[in-house]
Amino acid sequence: MVSAAGVDINYLYRTYARKIDVFIDASNHQRKPSILANQAFRAKLVKAHGDAIAEAVLIRELMRPGRDALRAVDAEQLRLALHDDAMREAYMRETHLLQRQLSEANPTVEPRVIRAAVLAGRATGFGFALLAMLRPETWRLPIIVLTDAFYGT
């Protein structure tokens, strides 16, 4: 890994106390551009088509064939969060950050509703990602039926 990244092994030892810290940092760096791109893509979809279609498109894109590496990293992070204290702490920090950002963007919404939305959103995302890993053909399902019913549109 070190030679592929073009860094000295001693740098790695000075920078990270544990292997899990390397994984957390590397996966966060890998995911950040994707998250920013998804936010911009979702904003365009919401403006043009509304929330329900935006959610359906993002779910379908997550399930699309060729996104296996992204789904694998997310699944490994979740697996580690179940068994490793450092990964669980990182997962919880990210969850709290999402809750805070959503609260700031929606100050009139109750904190318990914000928390429920974040946790349900994360669970839904993992569920669809795992479904795509187990049954790749499911990416073609008409997801809009599910999101329309949820949003009442």
ZARO-404992 format. One record per residue (C-alpha): x, y, z. Coordinates in pm, whole numbers, plus 50000, padded with zeros to 5 digits. Layout:
residues N
XYZ;...
END
This chain:
residues 153
500005000050000;502795023850093;504735018449772;501555022149563;500885055549734;504485066449683;505165073950050;507785062050297;506705035750552;508145056950832;505835085450733;502905061650768;504035050751116;504525086851229;501155097951093;498895069451204;498875051551538;496925021351409;496005003951084;492365012951136;493325049851136;494875045350791;491675029050666;489435056150812;491525084250665;491945067650325;488265059250289;487225094350398;489555109750140;488195086149875;484575093949961;484755131850000;484755140249624;481885115549573;479845131249852;480355166449713;479475154949361;476345137149490;475225168149678;475545189549365;473855162949149;470995159649401;470505197349420;470105199049039;467645170049044;465575185249325;465385218449144;464315202248817;462175172948940;461585174549318;462755154349617;461135121049532;462745118149190;466085130449326;466075103249593;465045076549342;467785086349099;470455086549373;469345052349498;469415038349147;472835053549080;474155037849401;472885004049281;474135008048922;476594981348804;480174993848809;479865009849151;481064978249326;484184993949480;482165022049638;479644997549781;482434974949909;484145003550096;480845013950254;480054978050353;483524973550504;483165005650703;479834993750840;481254959350922;484184974951105;481884998851291;480204968451441;483484953951571;486034981551613;485775009951865;487765034651652;485625028051345;482435030351551;483595064051688;484375076451336;480955064751216;479235082451506;481205114751446;480085114051083;476475107251188;476535136351434;478045159051168;475255149850924;472655156851196;474205190651275;474355200650907;470755190250851;469655208751167;471405240651054;469755238150713;466325231350870;466165250751199;462405246151244;462575208051236;462725190351573;466075173751660;464455139451699;463055141951345;466475152051212;468125122651390;465495098451258;465965111550904;469755107550919;469605072451066;466865061150828;468755075850534;471955057850629;470135024950684;468285028250354;471495035950169;473265005950316;470274983950246;470104993349880;473894990349845;473854955449994;470894945649778;472884956049471;475854935549589;473704904549639;471404908749339;473044931749079;470004931348851;467914949849112;469334983349004;466714983148730;463764982048974;461375011648953;462585027949275;460395058549214;457385038449333;458985035649678;460075071649708;456795086049580;454895066649846;457335078450116;457085115050022;453375113449953;453695127149600;
END
